[in-house]
């Protein structure tokens, strides 16, 4: 069974900012086939960011949305903070959390969730 990876907004920005193909290199990082998931809360977050962002960042967010289309959509009806909802969802579903946010990584590791993150701006590493 493939490793399920739940992605957050900044994980989807990795290909845009660092030219790392998250879909290809994730399989190497977890030593398994991978399936990617995105929650409705993350897509809402991207929309909210686009409304307030500078034009250059809007373009990055549009590319992130395009990458999100390669992920399986999960409806998350919770009204928790986005980071808390991601940790909860990853824990409930036995998923690895894909993020570059250091605070979210800390929360996830404290909760016992494995984290896939970018190291040295060039490759992905699995923590946990």
C-alpha positions, 0 to 999 in steps of 0.5 A, spaced: 500 500 500 502 506 498 504 511 503 499 517 503 502 524 503 498 530 506 500 536 503 500 543 506 500 550 502 508 551 502 509 544 500 506 545 493 510 551 493 517 547 493 516 546 485 515 553 484 521 556 488 526 550 489 525 546 482 524 540 486 519 535 483 515 533 489 511 528 486 517 524 483 522 525 489 517 523 495 517 516 493 525 516 494 524 519 500 519 515 503 522 508 500 515 507 497 510 508 492 506 515 494 499 518 494 498 525 495 492 528 498 490 535 499 484 538 504 479 543 503 482 547 508 489 548 504 485 550 498 481 555 502 488 557 505 491 558 498 484 562 495 485 567 501 492 568 500 491 569 493 486 575 495 491 579 499 497 577 495 502 581 490 502 579 483 508 575 483 506 571 489 499 570 486 502 567 480 506 562 485 499 560 488 496 559 481 502 554 480 501 551 487 493 550 485 495 546 479 500 542 483 494 541 487 490 538 482 494 532 482 492 530 489 486 527 492 481 532 495 479 531 502 473 535 505 475 537 512 469 540 515 473 542 522 474 549 524 480 548 527 486 552 525 489 550 518 495 547 521 492 543 527 487 540 522 492 538 518 496 534 524 489 531 526 487 529 519 494 526 518 494 522 525 487 520 524 488 517 517 495 515 518 498 519 513 505 523 512 505 530 512 508 534 507 510 541 509 516 546 509 513 550 515 518 549 521 512 550 526 507 545 523 513 540 523 514 541 530 507 540 532 506 534 527 512 530 530 510 532 537 503 529 535 507 523 532 506 524 525 511 523 520 513 529 516 516 530 509 520 536 508 525 540 504 532 540 506 538 544 503 533 547 498 534 541 494 531 534 496 526 531 501 527 528 507 522 523 512 522 525 519 519 520 524 
